[in-house]
Amino acid sequence: MDGRVKQIGLDPCTYGTHSMRLTKATLIYKRTKNLRAVQLLLGHAKLESTVRYLGIEVDDALEMAEETDI
């Protein structure tokens, strides 16, 4: 993955695999507010792990997840 980062002109020390994974998950969450979908994409077994990973408020996230069907 770092080779691809370098190919598109990004510094691999700044933009690694993890930062790109977090950015993509964050963008999907911001656009859809579908926490469960992000959980599935990330492969997290627990919704709480996804909430912590995204750095969002637990109560708000759980409320939104309960209101969202996939």
Buried (B, 14 or more C-beta within 10 A) or exposed (E): EEEEBEEEEBEEEEBBEEEBBBEEBBEBBEEEBBBBBBBEBBEBEEBEEBBEBBEBEEEEBBEBBEEEEE
